[in-house]
């Protein structure tokens, strides 16, 4: 169920939007080869993972596609994670993360500074948090630029580093990392 109050139903041939009573059809989208789909937190966007591992983004309820679909690997179909919030859609699988800034339509691939990645999460203020083995990396954008990292130490503590990898305890960097809203 969408936060906007309608039910989104999809099959391999399209998407139907049904009213709260499940009787009123509020719209339909002709989208083919749907493998998986997700609706954004605010209910305004539909994210579709296609059978050929493309990801496309559609407005709801109007059904206008946001830019061109982005291609992932076929092996990514089972491991795809999609997160949305704070104006971002983040789709990650394998060694790739696609980032859509929904207000502007801006898209970019987010590189991983480490070989192992656990997930990416949208944050307020145009920021994206990326979790890797032993570190959190904070990006701001669009376009996304790494502004800080939080790394574990051998003693179990944390070190905050700036985007150039140097240790930094300045209020600007630590405030960006810890600020919740």
N, C-alpha and C positions, 0 to 999 in steps of 0.2 A: 504494500500500500504506500502510495506517495504521501509525503507530508502536505501536499496541496489538496488532499482529500479524494483523489481518484485512485483506482486500482490499475496498475500497469500489468498487462498480460501479453506474453510474447511466445511465439513459436518460430519455426524455421522460415516462415513466410512474411512475418510482420508483427506489428505491435498494436494492441487495442487499448484504449483508455476508457475505462468504465467509471460511471459515477458511484457515489457512496452506496447507493441502493443496488448496485451491480446490474441494473436494468438499462440505465441510460448510457448510450455510447457517446463519449465526449470527443472522440477522434480516433484516427488510425494512422499508422505510419507504414509505408511499404518498404520494409528493410529486410533484405534476404540473408540467408545463411547465418542466422543468429546462433552462436554457441553458448553465450552467457551474456547477461545484462545486469545493470545496476542503475538505480535512480539516485541522484545527488541528495544530500541531506535536506536541502531546501525544496526539493521536488521540481526544480526548473530544468533539469538536464537528465538525459538518458545516455548512458555509456554502454556501447555494444561491442562485445568481443565476437568477431565473425569466425566462421569455421576455418578460414584461411589465415587466422591470427592477426587480422587487421583490427584496430580499435577505432571506432567512430563515435562522435559526440553529437547529440541531437537536442534541440530545444523542446521543452514540453510546455503546453500541449501542442504547439504549432508544428513541430516536426521539421524545423530548418536545421540542416547539418552545419556544424561549426567547423569550417575548414575541411581539408582533405583527411581521409582516414590514415592512420599511422601503422606501419607494418612491424609486427614482432615476429619471432620465429615460431614455426609450427610446434616445436617442442615446448613452447611457453603456454600452450592452451590450458594445461592442467594446473600450472603454478601461478597464473595471473592473479594479482591482487589489485583492486581498485579502491582508492580512498578519495573522498571529496570533503570539502568544507572550506570556509574562508575564501571562496572564490576560485579554488583550485580543483582540478581533477588530476589525480596521480595514478597512473597505471604502471605497475612494475611486474617484471617476470624475468627469470634468468639473469642476464647481465645488463638489462636495460630498464630505464624508467622514463616514460613519456609524461610530460607536464603540460597541462592545458590551463592557461589563466583565462577563466571563463568570461570575465568582463571585457577584456580586450581581444579575445580570440588568439592571443599569442601562444605558440607552442614551442617547446624545446625539449631536447633529450638531456637528461641529467646524468653526468658522468659519475662513476663511483671512484672515490680516492683509494679504496681498498678492494680486494678481490671478493670479499664476502659481504653481502648486504642482507639485512633482516627486513627492512621496510622503510617506507617514506610516508610522512604524515603532514597534512596541511596545518598551518598555524596562522593566527591573526597577523595582520600587517604585511601580507604578501610574502610570508616566510614559509619555508619548507624544512622539516626536520628529517634527516636521514640517519638511520641506525645501521651501523656496521659492526664488525667484530671488534669490541673494545673501544668504540668511539661513537659519539653523536656528532653529526655535522649539520650546521645551521646555514641555510641559504636564504637570501632575500632577493626579491625581484618583482616583476619581471624586467629584464632577463635575469635568471637566477645566477647569483654569484655567492660562493662560499664566504661567509663572514666570520665564522668561528667554528671551533671544534672542541669537544669535551672528551678527553681521553682518560682511561684508567691508568693508574700507576701500579708498580709492583707491590706497593704497600696497601693497595685497595682504595686509595684516594682518587681524586680527580685533578686533572690539569686542564685549564682553559687555554687554548691557543688561538691566535688570530689566523686570518685566511692565509698568511704567508708561512704558517707552521711554527712561528715563534710563540713562546709563552707570553701571555698577555693577561693581566689582571685589571685592565682599564675598565671603568664603569660602563663604557660604551659596549664593549664586547660581552662582559659578564651580564650586563643588563639585557642584551639581546638574547642571550642563551636562556636566562631564567625567567624572563617576563612571560606571564601566562596569557595576557590579553593584548 
